[in-house]
């Protein structure tokens, strides 16, 4: 691969509070990764470097949980021409942000028993809370297809966006039914929409591009790719209102908030979902005062 | 004149657009949404608002630009891949 394509010569990968799954997904792109493999100059999971050099593209994986990670992030922003939020944790808060429903002291006490050297921030923030971000690749992890199309796009200067929801790729047909409860454990019908059958599926509010692998296999969508453009921009649209409304129209029953409280799992600290109609703040407040389950 | 276009590939046949259309432009035909009288469309965009698969588009409409209320979010959304 010649170095002058797109002018990109140096790629760095910075890991913050995360599970490294996104870096493994990057390695899963096989021949696409080989295109940029020579250009990777800093990646803790692949290479043995100490310092992040000046880079053209830096992929940041993970949310910002400690003050040390905040310094790493600011350093990455200084060294990078293009900063990419890689994975749901850095783009939206992700699974790491679920810790935000408990107090920091309670978390440390639960895990370590005593105080630790690193000072925790009050929440696990997505990286755009502190620095400017040029691209976001949400997903837990983003599928190898999404990553390889992004690499292709950034090498040629034409990044393709996925602006449609998971429903557009799923192919299950909606049937209007009458159900009286939320289903969780039974096996679903393979051809019928999961919402029609009473499962809490977030496909209609989640960004597509994943080829709907979960719903095609009969597993309800958990929303790992984050909200769609519509949900992000419209001030009165929220996960809770949308899902509640659709279930009432399609399956004919009102779900309780307790049944669908976990729908915010990937977006707890994202400012995209900080809306009047959202109940994220309430969940965080209940978690902090009572210390119980959200 | 406003055109209403339904993307057949994306449509999941939930018929929410039929329920929500105030002027009955979109009707239920063989359990599929069908644009019957596009000249009656008043451009309320309710159908594309409720569409879960983003399958409904409008042409010849100028309101869409003005709906955006949060410029910061609108800029940020374009960066999501």
HADDOCK unambig.tbl for C-alpha pairs under 7 A between the chains (distance, minus, plus):
assign (segid A and resid 134 and name CA) (segid B and resid 79 and name CA) 6.49 0.50 0.50
assign (segid A and resid 135 and name CA) (segid B and resid 79 and name CA) 4.89 0.50 0.50
assign (segid A and resid 135 and name CA) (segid B and resid 80 and name CA) 6.08 0.50 0.50
assign (segid A and resid 135 and name CA) (segid B and resid 81 and name CA) 6.98 0.50 0.50
assign (segid A and resid 136 and name CA) (segid B and resid 79 and name CA) 5.93 0.50 0.50
assign (segid A and resid 136 and name CA) (segid B and resid 80 and name CA) 4.68 0.50 0.50
assign (segid A and resid 136 and name CA) (segid B and resid 81 and name CA) 5.87 0.50 0.50
assign (segid A and resid 137 and name CA) (segid B and resid 80 and name CA) 6.21 0.50 0.50
assign (segid A and resid 137 and name CA) (segid B and resid 81 and name CA) 5.22 0.50 0.50
assign (segid A and resid 160 and name CA) (segid B and resid 81 and name CA) 6.78 0.50 0.50
assign (segid A and resid 161 and name CA) (segid B and resid 80 and name CA) 6.93 0.50 0.50
assign (segid A and resid 161 and name CA) (segid B and resid 81 and name CA) 4.55 0.50 0.50
assign (segid A and resid 162 and name CA) (segid B and resid 81 and name CA) 5.90 0.50 0.50
assign (segid A and resid 164 and name CA) (segid B and resid 53 and name CA) 6.66 0.50 0.50
assign (segid A and resid 164 and name CA) (segid B and resid 54 and name CA) 6.05 0.50 0.50
assign (segid A and resid 165 and name CA) (segid B and resid 53 and name CA) 5.74 0.50 0.50
assign (segid A and resid 167 and name CA) (segid B and resid 52 and name CA) 6.76 0.50 0.50
assign (segid A and resid 167 and name CA) (segid B and resid 53 and name CA) 5.26 0.50 0.50
assign (segid A and resid 168 and name CA) (segid B and resid 10 and name CA) 4.50 0.50 0.50
assign (segid A and resid 168 and name CA) (segid B and resid 11 and name CA) 6.78 0.50 0.50
assign (segid A and resid 168 and name CA) (segid B and resid 53 and name CA) 4.76 0.50 0.50
assign (segid A and resid 169 and name CA) (segid B and resid 10 and name CA) 6.99 0.50 0.50
assign (segid A and resid 171 and name CA) (segid B and resid 12 and name CA) 6.77 0.50 0.50
assign (segid A and resid 172 and name CA) (segid B and resid 12 and name CA) 6.92 0.50 0.50
assign (segid A and resid 173 and name CA) (segid B and resid 12 and name CA) 5.39 0.50 0.50
assign (segid A and resid 173 and name CA) (segid B and resid 13 and name CA) 6.35 0.50 0.50
assign (segid A and resid 174 and name CA) (segid B and resid 12 and name CA) 6.28 0.50 0.50
assign (segid A and resid 174 and name CA) (segid B and resid 13 and name CA) 6.00 0.50 0.50
assign (segid A and resid 174 and name CA) (segid B and resid 14 and name CA) 4.95 0.50 0.50
assign (segid A and resid 175 and name CA) (segid B and resid 14 and name CA) 6.99 0.50 0.50
assign (segid A and resid 204 and name CA) (segid B and resid 52 and name CA) 5.01 0.50 0.50
assign (segid A and resid 204 and name CA) (segid B and resid 53 and name CA) 6.68 0.50 0.50
assign (segid A and resid 229 and name CA) (segid B and resid 77 and name CA) 6.22 0.50 0.50
assign (segid A and resid 233 and name CA) (segid B and resid 73 and name CA) 6.22 0.50 0.50
assign (segid A and resid 233 and name CA) (segid B and resid 74 and name CA) 6.27 0.50 0.50
